[in-house]
Structure formats: C-alpha cells, structure tokens
C-alpha cells in the first residue's frame, strides 16, 4: 500500500466534507474533490 497516496486521499475527502459543511462552494467542485480523494485511496490500495 502506498501510504502517501492514502493520506492524500483522506485529506482530500476531509477537505471536501468541510467545504460542503462550512461554505457555499459549488457542489460539483466539492464532488470532484471527493472523487479525487476516493481515486487516490483506490490507487494506493492497488498492488
């Protein structure tokens, strides 16, 4: 498992959640940030 990609993915998901909760940021952009986080986690777990 690539640890740095996993950590970056988690950070992106947390940032997306915080943006959704605390700002009126564009929903599409928040979904894109969260998707990048999920992709990063998926890549980190691939062998």
PQR file of N, CA, C, O and H, with PARSE charges and radii, in Angstrom:
ATOM      1  N   UNK A   1       0.844  -1.182   0.000 -0.4000 1.5000
ATOM      2  CA  UNK A   1       0.000   0.000   0.000 -0.0000 2.0000
ATOM      3  C   UNK A   1       0.887   1.243   0.000  0.5500 1.7000
ATOM      4  O   UNK A   1       1.823   1.353   0.793 -0.5500 1.4000
ATOM      5  N   UNK A   2       0.584   2.165  -0.888 -0.4000 1.5000
ATOM      6  CA  UNK A   2       1.325   3.405  -0.969 -0.0000 2.0000
ATOM      7  C   UNK A   2       0.752   4.377   0.062  0.5500 1.7000
ATOM      8  O   UNK A   2      -0.320   4.950  -0.135 -0.5500 1.4000
ATOM      9  H   UNK A   2      -0.176   2.076  -1.532  0.4000 1.0000
ATOM     10  N   UNK A   3       1.470   4.550   1.144 -0.4000 1.5000
ATOM     11  CA  UNK A   3       0.963   5.292   2.291 -0.0000 2.0000
ATOM     12  C   UNK A   3       0.700   6.770   1.978  0.5500 1.7000
ATOM     13  O   UNK A   3      -0.284   7.330   2.460 -0.5500 1.4000
ATOM     14  H   UNK A   3       2.341   4.085   1.304  0.4000 1.0000
ATOM     15  N   UNK A   4       1.559   7.405   1.182 -0.4000 1.5000
ATOM     16  CA  UNK A   4       1.398   8.831   0.913 -0.0000 2.0000
ATOM     17  C   UNK A   4       0.136   9.097   0.092  0.5500 1.7000
ATOM     18  O   UNK A   4      -0.572  10.070   0.352 -0.5500 1.4000
ATOM     19  H   UNK A   4       2.359   6.950   0.791  0.4000 1.0000
ATOM     20  N   UNK A   5      -0.154   8.245  -0.896 -0.4000 1.5000
ATOM     21  CA  UNK A   5      -1.385   8.426  -1.681 -0.0000 2.0000
ATOM     22  C   UNK A   5      -2.619   8.218  -0.810  0.5500 1.7000
ATOM     23  O   UNK A   5      -3.627   8.903  -0.989 -0.5500 1.4000
ATOM     24  H   UNK A   5       0.421   7.455  -1.107  0.4000 1.0000
ATOM     25  N   UNK A   6      -2.549   7.285   0.123 -0.4000 1.5000
ATOM     26  CA  UNK A   6      -3.663   7.037   1.025 -0.0000 2.0000
ATOM     27  C   UNK A   6      -3.936   8.265   1.899  0.5500 1.7000
ATOM     28  O   UNK A   6      -5.087   8.661   2.080 -0.5500 1.4000
ATOM     29  H   UNK A   6      -1.731   6.729   0.268  0.4000 1.0000
ATOM     30  N   UNK A   7      -2.886   8.852   2.429 -0.4000 1.5000
ATOM     31  CA  UNK A   7      -3.029  10.034   3.289 -0.0000 2.0000
ATOM     32  C   UNK A   7      -3.576  11.215   2.492  0.5500 1.7000
ATOM     33  O   UNK A   7      -4.446  11.939   2.975 -0.5500 1.4000
ATOM     34  H   UNK A   7      -1.951   8.530   2.281  0.4000 1.0000
ATOM     35  N   UNK A   8      -3.071  11.411   1.277 -0.4000 1.5000
ATOM     36  CA  UNK A   8      -3.571  12.494   0.431 -0.0000 2.0000
ATOM     37  C   UNK A   8      -5.048  12.283   0.121  0.5500 1.7000
ATOM     38  O   UNK A   8      -5.819  13.242   0.121 -0.5500 1.4000
ATOM     39  H   UNK A   8      -2.364  10.822   0.886  0.4000 1.0000
ATOM     40  N   UNK A   9      -5.450  11.050  -0.142 -0.4000 1.5000
ATOM     41  CA  UNK A   9      -6.851  10.753  -0.400 -0.0000 2.0000
ATOM     42  C   UNK A   9      -7.731  11.083   0.785  0.5500 1.7000
ATOM     43  O   UNK A   9      -8.799  11.674   0.626 -0.5500 1.4000
ATOM     44  H   UNK A   9      -4.823  10.271  -0.143  0.4000 1.0000
ATOM     45  N   UNK A  10      -7.293  10.707   1.967 -0.4000 1.5000
ATOM     46  CA  UNK A  10      -8.066  11.026   3.168 -0.0000 2.0000
ATOM     47  C   UNK A  10      -8.176  12.524   3.374  0.5500 1.7000
ATOM     48  O   UNK A  10      -9.242  13.023   3.737 -0.5500 1.4000
ATOM     49  H   UNK A  10      -6.426  10.227   2.097  0.4000 1.0000
ATOM     50  N   UNK A  11      -7.086  13.247   3.147 -0.4000 1.5000
ATOM     51  CA  UNK A  11      -7.106  14.699   3.309 -0.0000 2.0000
ATOM     52  C   UNK A  11      -8.083  15.337   2.320  0.5500 1.7000
ATOM     53  O   UNK A  11      -8.829  16.247   2.682 -0.5500 1.4000
ATOM     54  H   UNK A  11      -6.220  12.841   2.853  0.4000 1.0000
ATOM     55  N   UNK A  12      -8.079  14.858   1.066 -0.4000 1.5000
ATOM     56  CA  UNK A  12      -8.994  15.411   0.068 -0.0000 2.0000
ATOM     57  C   UNK A  12     -10.453  15.168   0.450  0.5500 1.7000
ATOM     58  O   UNK A  12     -11.299  16.041   0.256 -0.5500 1.4000
ATOM     59  H   UNK A  12      -7.473  14.118   0.772  0.4000 1.0000
ATOM     60  N   UNK A  13     -10.748  14.000   0.986 -0.4000 1.5000
ATOM     61  CA  UNK A  13     -12.122  13.701   1.397 -0.0000 2.0000
ATOM     62  C   UNK A  13     -12.532  14.577   2.582  0.5500 1.7000
ATOM     63  O   UNK A  13     -13.660  15.067   2.628 -0.5500 1.4000
ATOM     64  H   UNK A  13     -10.061  13.291   1.144  0.4000 1.0000
ATOM     65  N   UNK A  14     -11.637  14.775   3.526 -0.4000 1.5000
ATOM     66  CA  UNK A  14     -11.945  15.631   4.676 -0.0000 2.0000
ATOM     67  C   UNK A  14     -12.144  17.079   4.222  0.5500 1.7000
ATOM     68  O   UNK A  14     -13.061  17.754   4.689 -0.5500 1.4000
ATOM     69  H   UNK A  14     -10.720  14.377   3.490  0.4000 1.0000
ATOM     70  N   UNK A  15     -11.298  17.554   3.322 -0.4000 1.5000
ATOM     71  CA  UNK A  15     -11.440  18.923   2.807 -0.0000 2.0000
ATOM     72  C   UNK A  15     -12.773  19.080   2.084  0.5500 1.7000
ATOM     73  O   UNK A  15     -13.455  20.091   2.252 -0.5500 1.4000
ATOM     74  H   UNK A  15     -10.553  17.005   2.943  0.4000 1.0000
ATOM     75  N   UNK A  16     -13.146  18.094   1.289 -0.4000 1.5000
ATOM     76  CA  UNK A  16     -14.425  18.162   0.579 -0.0000 2.0000
ATOM     77  C   UNK A  16     -15.592  18.211   1.566  0.5500 1.7000
ATOM     78  O   UNK A  16     -16.538  18.974   1.371 -0.5500 1.4000
ATOM     79  H   UNK A  16     -12.593  17.273   1.152  0.4000 1.0000
ATOM     80  N   UNK A  17     -15.529  17.410   2.607 -0.4000 1.5000
ATOM     81  CA  UNK A  17     -16.600  17.410   3.611 -0.0000 2.0000
ATOM     82  C   UNK A  17     -16.673  18.755   4.332  0.5500 1.7000
ATOM     83  O   UNK A  17     -17.766  19.274   4.563 -0.5500 1.4000
ATOM     84  H   UNK A  17     -14.761  16.790   2.765  0.4000 1.0000
ATOM     85  N   UNK A  18     -15.528  19.320   4.685 -0.4000 1.5000
ATOM     86  CA  UNK A  18     -15.521  20.605   5.378 -0.0000 2.0000
ATOM     87  C   UNK A  18     -16.018  21.732   4.472  0.5500 1.7000
ATOM     88  O   UNK A  18     -16.735  22.623   4.926 -0.5500 1.4000
ATOM     89  H   UNK A  18     -14.641  18.900   4.497  0.4000 1.0000
ATOM     90  N   UNK A  19     -15.642  21.696   3.207 -0.4000 1.5000
ATOM     91  CA  UNK A  19     -16.143  22.698   2.263 -0.0000 2.0000
ATOM     92  C   UNK A  19     -17.655  22.606   2.130  0.5500 1.7000
ATOM     93  O   UNK A  19     -18.336  23.628   2.050 -0.5500 1.4000
ATOM     94  H   UNK A  19     -15.059  20.972   2.838  0.4000 1.0000
ATOM     95  N   UNK A  20     -18.178  21.401   2.105 -0.4000 1.5000
ATOM     96  CA  UNK A  20     -19.622  21.206   1.977 -0.0000 2.0000
ATOM     97  C   UNK A  20     -20.364  21.741   3.204  0.5500 1.7000
ATOM     98  O   UNK A  20     -21.430  22.345   3.084 -0.5500 1.4000
ATOM     99  H   UNK A  20     -17.625  20.570   2.170  0.4000 1.0000
ATOM    100  N   UNK A  21     -19.785  21.511   4.378 -0.4000 1.5000
ATOM    101  CA  UNK A  21     -20.455  21.899   5.617 -0.0000 2.0000
ATOM    102  C   UNK A  21     -20.357  23.406   5.865  0.5500 1.7000
ATOM    103  O   UNK A  21     -21.348  24.034   6.239 -0.5500 1.4000
ATOM    104  H   UNK A  21     -18.919  21.020   4.475  0.4000 1.0000
ATOM    105  N   UNK A  22     -19.184  23.986   5.664 -0.4000 1.5000
ATOM    106  CA  UNK A  22     -18.947  25.351   6.122 -0.0000 2.0000
ATOM    107  C   UNK A  22     -18.998  26.429   5.041  0.5500 1.7000
ATOM    108  O   UNK A  22     -18.961  27.613   5.376 -0.5500 1.4000
ATOM    109  H   UNK A  22     -18.379  23.476   5.360  0.4000 1.0000
ATOM    110  N   UNK A  23     -19.083  26.071   3.761 -0.4000 1.5000
ATOM    111  CA  UNK A  23     -19.107  27.099   2.717 -0.0000 2.0000
ATOM    112  C   UNK A  23     -20.270  26.875   1.769  0.5500 1.7000
ATOM    113  O   UNK A  23     -20.941  25.844   1.816 -0.5500 1.4000
ATOM    114  H   UNK A  23     -19.114  25.109   3.489  0.4000 1.0000
ATOM    115  N   UNK A  24     -20.496  27.843   0.917 -0.4000 1.5000
ATOM    116  CA  UNK A  24     -21.496  27.724  -0.146 -0.0000 2.0000
ATOM    117  C   UNK A  24     -20.793  27.455  -1.469  0.5500 1.7000
ATOM    118  O   UNK A  24     -21.198  27.962  -2.515 -0.5500 1.4000
ATOM    119  H   UNK A  24     -19.951  28.681   0.878  0.4000 1.0000
ATOM    120  N   UNK A  25     -19.747  26.659  -1.411 -0.4000 1.5000
ATOM    121  CA  UNK A  25     -18.950  26.342  -2.592 -0.0000 2.0000
ATOM    122  C   UNK A  25     -19.789  25.514  -3.566  0.5500 1.7000
ATOM    123  O   UNK A  25     -20.742  24.847  -3.164 -0.5500 1.4000
ATOM    124  H   UNK A  25     -19.418  26.247  -0.561  0.4000 1.0000
ATOM    125  N   UNK A  26     -19.431  25.562  -4.829 -0.4000 1.5000
ATOM    126  CA  UNK A  26     -20.148  24.833  -5.870 -0.0000 2.0000
ATOM    127  C   UNK A  26     -20.159  23.330  -5.557  0.5500 1.7000
ATOM    128  O   UNK A  26     -19.108  22.738  -5.312 -0.5500 1.4000
ATOM    129  H   UNK A  26     -18.656  26.104  -5.155  0.4000 1.0000
ATOM    130  N   UNK A  27     -21.338  22.723  -5.566 -0.4000 1.5000
ATOM    131  CA  UNK A  27     -21.466  21.310  -5.204 -0.0000 2.0000
ATOM    132  C   UNK A  27     -20.696  20.404  -6.157  0.5500 1.7000
ATOM    133  O   UNK A  27     -20.117  19.406  -5.729 -0.5500 1.4000
ATOM    134  H   UNK A  27     -22.192  23.204  -5.765  0.4000 1.0000
ATOM    135  N   UNK A  28     -20.684  20.740  -7.438 -0.4000 1.5000
ATOM    136  CA  UNK A  28     -19.943  19.934  -8.407 -0.0000 2.0000
ATOM    137  C   UNK A  28     -18.457  19.903  -8.104  0.5500 1.7000
ATOM    138  O   UNK A  28     -17.807  18.869  -8.258 -0.5500 1.4000
ATOM    139  H   UNK A  28     -21.155  21.551  -7.785  0.4000 1.0000
ATOM    140  N   UNK A  29     -17.920  21.032  -7.675 -0.4000 1.5000
ATOM    141  CA  UNK A  29     -16.500  21.084  -7.334 -0.0000 2.0000
ATOM    142  C   UNK A  29     -16.203  20.249  -6.085  0.5500 1.7000
ATOM    143  O   UNK A  29     -15.172  19.581  -6.007 -0.5500 1.4000
ATOM    144  H   UNK A  29     -18.448  21.872  -7.549  0.4000 1.0000
ATOM    145  N   UNK A  30     -17.100  20.293  -5.129 -0.4000 1.5000
ATOM    146  CA  UNK A  30     -16.912  19.502  -3.906 -0.0000 2.0000
ATOM    147  C   UNK A  30     -16.955  18.013  -4.235  0.5500 1.7000
ATOM    148  O   UNK A  30     -16.161  17.234  -3.706 -0.5500 1.4000
ATOM    149  H   UNK A  30     -17.938  20.835  -5.193  0.4000 1.0000
ATOM    150  N   UNK A  31     -17.876  17.619  -5.103 -0.4000 1.5000
ATOM    151  CA  UNK A  31     -17.957  16.214  -5.505 -0.0000 2.0000
ATOM    152  C   UNK A  31     -16.685  15.803  -6.244  0.5500 1.7000
ATOM    153  O   UNK A  31     -16.193  14.689  -6.061 -0.5500 1.4000
ATOM    154  H   UNK A  31     -18.521  18.251  -5.533  0.4000 1.0000
ATOM    155  N   UNK A  32     -16.153  16.694  -7.076 -0.4000 1.5000
ATOM    156  CA  UNK A  32     -14.918  16.395  -7.805 -0.0000 2.0000
ATOM    157  C   UNK A  32     -13.740  16.209  -6.853  0.5500 1.7000
ATOM    158  O   UNK A  32     -12.925  15.307  -7.047 -0.5500 1.4000
ATOM    159  H   UNK A  32     -16.552  17.599  -7.225  0.4000 1.0000
ATOM    160  N   UNK A  33     -13.642  17.051  -5.830 -0.4000 1.5000
ATOM    161  CA  UNK A  33     -12.561  16.920  -4.846 -0.0000 2.0000
ATOM    162  C   UNK A  33     -12.698  15.596  -4.096  0.5500 1.7000
ATOM    163  O   UNK A  33     -11.708  14.894  -3.887 -0.5500 1.4000
ATOM    164  H   UNK A  33     -14.304  17.783  -5.673  0.4000 1.0000
ATOM    165  N   UNK A  34     -13.918  15.255  -3.694 -0.4000 1.5000
ATOM    166  CA  UNK A  34     -14.149  13.978  -3.007 -0.0000 2.0000
ATOM    167  C   UNK A  34     -13.839  12.794  -3.896  0.5500 1.7000
ATOM    168  O   UNK A  34     -13.293  11.795  -3.428 -0.5500 1.4000
ATOM    169  H   UNK A  34     -14.722  15.825  -3.864  0.4000 1.0000
ATOM    170  N   UNK A  35     -14.181  12.889  -5.176 -0.4000 1.5000
ATOM    171  CA  UNK A  35     -13.898  11.798  -6.115 -0.0000 2.0000
ATOM    172  C   UNK A  35     -12.391  11.623  -6.291  0.5500 1.7000
ATOM    173  O   UNK A  35     -11.899  10.497  -6.366 -0.5500 1.4000
ATOM    174  H   UNK A  35     -14.625  13.700  -5.556  0.4000 1.0000
ATOM    175  N   UNK A  36     -11.666  12.727  -6.355 -0.4000 1.5000
ATOM    176  CA  UNK A  36     -10.199  12.625  -6.446 -0.0000 2.0000
ATOM    177  C   UNK A  36      -9.634  11.928  -5.211  0.5500 1.7000
ATOM    178  O   UNK A  36      -8.697  11.136  -5.313 -0.5500 1.4000
ATOM    179  H   UNK A  36     -12.066  13.641  -6.294  0.4000 1.0000
ATOM    180  N   UNK A  37     -10.202  12.224  -4.056 -0.4000 1.5000
ATOM    181  CA  UNK A  37      -9.764  11.560  -2.829 -0.0000 2.0000
ATOM    182  C   UNK A  37     -10.028  10.062  -2.875  0.5500 1.7000
ATOM    183  O   UNK A  37      -9.176   9.265  -2.483 -0.5500 1.4000
ATOM    184  H   UNK A  37     -10.963  12.867  -3.973  0.4000 1.0000
ATOM    185  N   UNK A  38     -11.212   9.679  -3.354 -0.4000 1.5000
ATOM    186  CA  UNK A  38     -11.537   8.252  -3.454 -0.0000 2.0000
ATOM    187  C   UNK A  38     -10.641   7.544  -4.468  0.5500 1.7000
ATOM    188  O   UNK A  38     -10.201   6.418  -4.234 -0.5500 1.4000
ATOM    189  H   UNK A  38     -11.904  10.327  -3.673  0.4000 1.0000
ATOM    190  N   UNK A  39     -10.375   8.201  -5.584 -0.4000 1.5000
ATOM    191  CA  UNK A  39      -9.481   7.616  -6.592 -0.0000 2.0000
ATOM    192  C   UNK A  39      -8.078   7.446  -6.030  0.5500 1.7000
ATOM    193  O   UNK A  39      -7.430   6.425  -6.260 -0.5500 1.4000
ATOM    194  H   UNK A  39     -10.732   9.115  -5.773  0.4000 1.0000
ATOM    195  N   UNK A  40      -7.613   8.440  -5.300 -0.4000 1.5000
ATOM    196  CA  UNK A  40      -6.283   8.359  -4.704 -0.0000 2.0000
ATOM    197  C   UNK A  40      -6.194   7.197  -3.716  0.5500 1.7000
ATOM    198  O   UNK A  40      -5.186   6.491  -3.676 -0.5500 1.4000
ATOM    199  H   UNK A  40      -8.139   9.270  -5.113  0.4000 1.0000
ATOM    200  N   UNK A  41      -7.242   6.999  -2.922 -0.4000 1.5000
ATOM    201  CA  UNK A  41      -7.249   5.874  -1.974 -0.0000 2.0000
ATOM    202  C   UNK A  41      -7.285   4.550  -2.724  0.5500 1.7000
ATOM    203  O   UNK A  41      -6.601   3.599  -2.346 -0.5500 1.4000
ATOM    204  H   UNK A  41      -8.060   7.573  -2.954  0.4000 1.0000
ATOM    205  N   UNK A  42      -8.082   4.488  -3.787 -0.4000 1.5000
ATOM    206  CA  UNK A  42      -8.160   3.254  -4.563 -0.0000 2.0000
ATOM    207  C   UNK A  42      -6.812   2.906  -5.214  0.5500 1.7000
ATOM    208  O   UNK A  42      -6.420   1.740  -5.252 -0.5500 1.4000
ATOM    209  H   UNK A  42      -8.638   5.261  -4.094  0.4000 1.0000
ATOM    210  N   UNK A  43      -6.114   3.916  -5.717 -0.4000 1.5000
ATOM    211  CA  UNK A  43      -4.811   3.679  -6.329 -0.0000 2.0000
ATOM    212  C   UNK A  43      -3.801   3.233  -5.273  0.5500 1.7000
ATOM    213  O   UNK A  43      -2.955   2.378  -5.535 -0.5500 1.4000
ATOM    214  H   UNK A  43      -6.433   4.863  -5.686  0.4000 1.0000
ATOM    215  N   UNK A  44      -3.897   3.820  -4.070 -0.4000 1.5000
ATOM    216  CA  UNK A  44      -2.935   3.467  -3.024 -0.0000 2.0000
ATOM    217  C   UNK A  44      -3.100   2.017  -2.574  0.5500 1.7000
ATOM    218  O   UNK A  44      -2.134   1.396  -2.130 -0.5500 1.4000
ATOM    219  H   UNK A  44      -4.584   4.515  -3.857  0.4000 1.0000
ATOM    220  N   UNK A  45      -4.303   1.473  -2.682 -0.4000 1.5000
ATOM    221  CA  UNK A  45      -4.556   0.116  -2.216 -0.0000 2.0000
ATOM    222  C   UNK A  45      -4.297  -0.930  -3.301  0.5500 1.7000
ATOM    223  O   UNK A  45      -4.240  -2.126  -3.013 -0.5500 1.4000
ATOM    224  H   UNK A  45      -5.088   1.978  -3.043  0.4000 1.0000
ATOM    225  N   UNK A  46      -4.141  -0.476  -4.548 -0.4000 1.5000
ATOM    226  CA  UNK A  46      -3.876  -1.402  -5.646 -0.0000 2.0000
ATOM    227  C   UNK A  46      -2.443  -1.921  -5.542  0.5500 1.7000
ATOM    228  O   UNK A  46      -1.532  -1.170  -5.194 -0.5500 1.4000
ATOM    229  H   UNK A  46      -4.187   0.495  -4.782  0.4000 1.0000
ATOM    230  N   UNK A  47      -2.247  -3.187  -5.838 -0.4000 1.5000
ATOM    231  CA  UNK A  47      -0.906  -3.750  -5.720 -0.0000 2.0000
ATOM    232  C   UNK A  47      -0.202  -3.782  -7.036  0.5500 1.7000
ATOM    233  O   UNK A  47       0.942  -4.229  -7.112 -0.5500 1.4000
ATOM    234  H   UNK A  47      -2.987  -3.797  -6.120  0.4000 1.0000
TER
END
